[in-house]
Amino acid sequence: MTSDPRLDLLGLINGFQITQAIRVAATLRVADHLNDGARSARELAALTRSHPDSLYRLLRALAAVGVFREGEDRTFILTPMGECLRTDSGTPLGAWAEVVGSPYFWQAWGHLLHSVRTGENAFQDLNGTDVWRFRAEHPEHGALFNRAMTQFSSASAEAVIRAYDFSPFRHVVDVGGGHGLMLAAILHAHPLVRGTLFDQPEVVGQARTVLAEHSVADRCNIVGGSFFEAIPEGADAYLMRAVIHDWKDDEAIAILKVCRRAAGESARLLLIERLIGPPNEMPGAKFSDLNMLVSPGGRERTREEFSDLLGKSGFELTRIFPASTHNVIEARPR
């Protein structure tokens, strides 16, 4: 069966409808209520305090694109995609669905034309402040974003551990490590390694629970601070997951130079980042790059661009290890 280019394009144009529908389902915790089996739309409406017919209309639409499955008498069950909306999923995406559909995030994407015409950050122009300060001033958005980042770390940690051998290291510092899930997974997989979690004080203040859940709290220090100023010295590996892509080149180089000052000559720098692929391929990284343009103001980069960035910061790119949608980019001081 041949595809219809017009209908294919129409599906892409209307993609925002699916985004918002998933956001509502995630906010209402529908997947959690389906965890034990099928429920009717009316039951789910009572559990989520929603309008029964409107909720049914939402769920049948999401079932049509595979997020749920509709049975007889307006009952619904989870699909493999829907499982990812559960708050206790091993591959969770619910918090990110809530972030993406939030008005402050959504409106920045609506300002994409401004960024394309001017090269300026859409969020900054729209709100008069950057996204980091905005979240600091609105703790509810900051908390949700941090939860989404923890969920991303949960989903990618296994792929990173499979892709890269951390066992030769004695001490790993996770720079900008959020609530510490990535570092906790590494320490859990390598009992002889100790760690230091470094991020803003208000972020790492919530990390102790995550470290304890992985039984690694006794092998991990927690340090608050700014990676633009100083980070803990003396480790033999410095890890940054999805940090550098948030920043323009000058700011990224400033962060990497701080890492270089802290790293000894035999240390390794490990960046977990997406890579921009060849033309006409890998849309995930390229749309993530647009997200960097409109929200934090950074960019996704090619291998060559990372090599140049690292070279200007006192490092040399040595190897790249594919890890699912991301890569472990290894560099050494030079």
TIZABA-867008 format. One line per field, with one value per residue (C-alpha): residue number from 1; residue in three letters; x negated, z, y negated. Coordinates in steps of 0.1 Angstrom, whole numbers, plus 5000, padded with zeros to 4 digits. Layout:
BEGIN
k = c(NUM;...);
r = c(ala;...);
east = c(X;...);
up = c(Z;...);
north = c(Y;...);
END
This chain:
BEGIN
k = c(1;2;3;4;5;6;7;8;9;10;11;12;13;14;15;16;17;18;19;20;21;22;23;24;25;26;27;28;29;30;31;32;33;34;35;36;37;38;39;40;41;42;43;44;45;46;47;48;49;50;51;52;53;54;55;56;57;58;59;60;61;62;63;64;65;66;67;68;69;70;71;72;73;74;75;76;77;78;79;80;81;82;83;84;85;86;87;88;89;90;91;92;93;94;95;96;97;98;99;100;101;102;103;104;105;106;107;108;109;110;111;112;113;114;115;116;117;118;119;120;121;122;123;124;125;126;127;128;129;130;131;132;133;134;135;136;137;138;139;140;141;142;143;144;145;146;147;148;149;150;151;152;153;154;155;156;157;158;159;160;161;162;163;164;165;166;167;168;169;170;171;172;173;174;175;176;177;178;179;180;181;182;183;184;185;186;187;188;189;190;191;192;193;194;195;196;197;198;199;200;201;202;203;204;205;206;207;208;209;210;211;212;213;214;215;216;217;218;219;220;221;222;223;224;225;226;227;228;229;230;231;232;233;234;235;236;237;238;239;240;241;242;243;244;245;246;247;248;249;250;251;252;253;254;255;256;257;258;259;260;261;262;263;264;265;266;267;268;269;270;271;272;273;274;275;276;277;278;279;280;281;282;283;284;285;286;287;288;289;290;291;292;293;294;295;296;297;298;299;300;301;302;303;304;305;306;307;308;309;310;311;312;313;314;315;316;317;318;319;320;321;322;323;324;325;326;327;328;329;330;331;332;333;334);
r = c(met;thr;ser;asp;pro;arg;leu;asp;leu;leu;gly;leu;ile;asn;gly;phe;gln;ile;thr;gln;ala;ile;arg;val;ala;ala;thr;leu;arg;val;ala;asp;his;leu;asn;asp;gly;ala;arg;ser;ala;arg;glu;leu;ala;ala;leu;thr;arg;ser;his;pro;asp;ser;leu;tyr;arg;leu;leu;arg;ala;leu;ala;ala;val;gly;val;phe;arg;glu;gly;glu;asp;arg;thr;phe;ile;leu;thr;pro;met;gly;glu;cys;leu;arg;thr;asp;ser;gly;thr;pro;leu;gly;ala;trp;ala;glu;val;val;gly;ser;pro;tyr;phe;trp;gln;ala;trp;gly;his;leu;leu;his;ser;val;arg;thr;gly;glu;asn;ala;phe;gln;asp;leu;asn;gly;thr;asp;val;trp;arg;phe;arg;ala;glu;his;pro;glu;his;gly;ala;leu;phe;asn;arg;ala;met;thr;gln;phe;ser;ser;ala;ser;ala;glu;ala;val;ile;arg;ala;tyr;asp;phe;ser;pro;phe;arg;his;val;val;asp;val;gly;gly;gly;his;gly;leu;met;leu;ala;ala;ile;leu;his;ala;his;pro;leu;val;arg;gly;thr;leu;phe;asp;gln;pro;glu;val;val;gly;gln;ala;arg;thr;val;leu;ala;glu;his;ser;val;ala;asp;arg;cys;asn;ile;val;gly;gly;ser;phe;phe;glu;ala;ile;pro;glu;gly;ala;asp;ala;tyr;leu;met;arg;ala;val;ile;his;asp;trp;lys;asp;asp;glu;ala;ile;ala;ile;leu;lys;val;cys;arg;arg;ala;ala;gly;glu;ser;ala;arg;leu;leu;leu;ile;glu;arg;leu;ile;gly;pro;pro;asn;glu;met;pro;gly;ala;lys;phe;ser;asp;leu;asn;met;leu;val;ser;pro;gly;gly;arg;glu;arg;thr;arg;glu;glu;phe;ser;asp;leu;leu;gly;lys;ser;gly;phe;glu;leu;thr;arg;ile;phe;pro;ala;ser;thr;his;asn;val;ile;glu;ala;arg;pro;arg);
east = c(5000;4985;4985;5003;4978;5006;5020;4984;4978;5012;5003;4971;4989;5014;4988;4994;5028;5012;4986;5013;5035;5006;4998;5033;5032;4999;5011;5042;5020;5043;5015;5011;5048;5046;5016;5037;5058;5087;5109;5139;5137;5163;5142;5112;5131;5140;5104;5090;5119;5126;5157;5166;5175;5146;5121;5135;5130;5094;5087;5102;5081;5049;5059;5061;5024;5014;5009;5038;5061;5098;5120;5157;5180;5155;5128;5091;5059;5022;5001;4963;4963;4988;4966;4940;4965;4966;4948;4930;4921;4886;4886;4907;4917;4947;4929;4914;4949;4961;4931;4936;4973;4969;4979;4944;4927;4954;4954;4916;4921;4949;4922;4899;4903;4887;4856;4853;4856;4832;4811;4822;4835;4873;4878;4856;4874;4908;4903;4876;4855;4838;4854;4831;4840;4877;4877;4858;4885;4913;4903;4932;4919;4883;4894;4913;4884;4859;4882;4883;4845;4843;4867;4845;4815;4834;4841;4806;4785;4786;4776;4747;4734;4736;4718;4689;4667;4665;4647;4612;4621;4618;4638;4664;4678;4712;4712;4748;4760;4794;4809;4781;4798;4772;4744;4763;4767;4730;4720;4745;4730;4694;4691;4655;4661;4670;4687;4694;4727;4724;4752;4769;4776;4814;4812;4788;4806;4831;4806;4800;4832;4822;4787;4802;4826;4797;4777;4748;4752;4722;4700;4712;4706;4731;4717;4736;4723;4720;4702;4693;4671;4655;4661;4646;4610;4590;4614;4602;4635;4658;4693;4718;4751;4770;4754;4733;4761;4780;4754;4740;4703;4688;4707;4700;4663;4664;4680;4655;4625;4637;4637;4602;4589;4603;4592;4557;4536;4548;4585;4612;4641;4673;4700;4733;4749;4768;4749;4763;4763;4760;4785;4820;4814;4819;4847;4846;4814;4823;4856;4839;4816;4846;4857;4823;4828;4862;4858;4824;4806;4780;4776;4770;4737;4719;4688;4666;4682;4677;4641;4636;4654;4632;4600;4607;4613;4580;4593;4589;4617;4606;4635;4673;4694;4730;4756;4791;4802;4772;4734;4706;4681;4647;4620;4587;4567;4541);
up = c(5000;4989;5013;5005;5009;5017;5045;5058;5060;5076;5103;5110;5110;5135;5158;5185;5192;5202;5223;5243;5246;5261;5284;5298;5303;5321;5343;5353;5359;5338;5332;5370;5373;5345;5361;5376;5345;5324;5336;5320;5311;5338;5365;5353;5353;5390;5399;5380;5389;5352;5330;5319;5283;5277;5292;5270;5240;5250;5257;5225;5205;5223;5217;5180;5180;5202;5237;5251;5238;5238;5245;5248;5268;5267;5287;5283;5290;5287;5257;5257;5249;5276;5302;5298;5313;5346;5373;5383;5348;5341;5310;5322;5300;5319;5335;5301;5286;5313;5308;5270;5272;5299;5287;5294;5273;5247;5242;5235;5207;5194;5192;5169;5140;5159;5166;5130;5117;5143;5157;5192;5220;5218;5255;5265;5240;5251;5288;5294;5313;5305;5312;5341;5360;5351;5367;5397;5402;5396;5418;5406;5371;5383;5403;5373;5350;5374;5377;5339;5338;5365;5344;5313;5333;5344;5309;5295;5324;5314;5278;5290;5314;5286;5262;5285;5310;5342;5362;5357;5376;5413;5416;5392;5395;5379;5370;5367;5378;5390;5416;5410;5392;5365;5390;5413;5385;5377;5413;5418;5387;5399;5437;5439;5424;5445;5433;5438;5427;5418;5409;5421;5459;5455;5430;5448;5481;5469;5458;5490;5485;5450;5462;5492;5469;5449;5481;5471;5495;5516;5485;5471;5483;5474;5466;5456;5435;5400;5372;5358;5389;5403;5405;5428;5420;5420;5403;5375;5356;5350;5337;5322;5309;5285;5300;5272;5246;5268;5261;5233;5224;5245;5276;5269;5266;5299;5316;5300;5310;5346;5342;5327;5358;5381;5360;5364;5334;5335;5340;5315;5305;5295;5278;5273;5243;5211;5178;5147;5120;5082;5060;5058;5089;5127;5132;5170;5174;5148;5165;5199;5184;5176;5212;5223;5200;5215;5251;5268;5240;5232;5204;5194;5177;5152;5161;5145;5165;5197;5188;5181;5214;5234;5217;5226;5263;5267;5259;5230;5218;5219;5213;5209;5222;5209;5238;5224;5214;5230;5229;5255;5241;5258;5260;5277;5288;5264);
north = c(5000;4967;4938;4905;4876;4852;4874;4881;4844;4838;4863;4844;4810;4823;4839;4812;4828;4861;4842;4825;4856;4876;4847;4848;4886;4883;4855;4875;4906;4928;4954;4958;4965;4991;5009;5037;5043;5030;5003;4985;4949;4942;4958;4939;4907;4912;4920;4890;4866;4861;4856;4892;4886;4862;4886;4914;4892;4886;4922;4935;4911;4922;4958;4951;4942;4971;4955;4975;5003;4999;5030;5036;5013;4984;5003;4996;5014;5004;5011;5012;4975;4968;4986;4959;4934;4953;4934;4967;4977;4989;4967;4937;4908;4894;4864;4854;4855;4832;4808;4807;4800;4773;4738;4722;4749;4750;4713;4712;4736;4714;4687;4708;4685;4657;4679;4689;4654;4638;4666;4656;4678;4680;4685;4656;4633;4644;4644;4618;4644;4677;4711;4719;4687;4692;4727;4715;4688;4713;4743;4765;4763;4769;4800;4815;4808;4825;4855;4857;4856;4884;4905;4899;4910;4941;4951;4944;4956;4993;4984;4963;4990;5015;4992;4981;4998;4978;5005;4990;4959;4954;4921;4907;4872;4866;4829;4816;4850;4839;4863;4888;4916;4920;4920;4944;4969;4967;4972;5001;5018;5013;5019;5008;4973;4943;4912;4875;4860;4823;4799;4768;4770;4770;4799;4823;4816;4843;4869;4888;4908;4919;4929;4949;4967;4980;4989;4966;4936;4947;4945;4912;4876;4849;4814;4783;4755;4740;4758;4723;4717;4749;4786;4813;4821;4853;4878;4900;4896;4866;4874;4850;4864;4840;4809;4795;4795;4769;4742;4722;4727;4700;4712;4749;4741;4723;4753;4777;4755;4757;4795;4793;4774;4801;4831;4846;4855;4892;4884;4890;4867;4886;4866;4884;4866;4870;4867;4850;4876;4875;4856;4870;4893;4894;4869;4873;4855;4828;4820;4820;4794;4772;4777;4764;4734;4724;4734;4735;4719;4745;4770;4806;4812;4834;4854;4828;4800;4818;4825;4787;4778;4802;4790;4754;4765;4784;4819;4843;4865;4901;4925;4925;4953;4955;4959;4962;4927;4911;4917;4918;4893;4900;4873;4869;4839;4827);
END
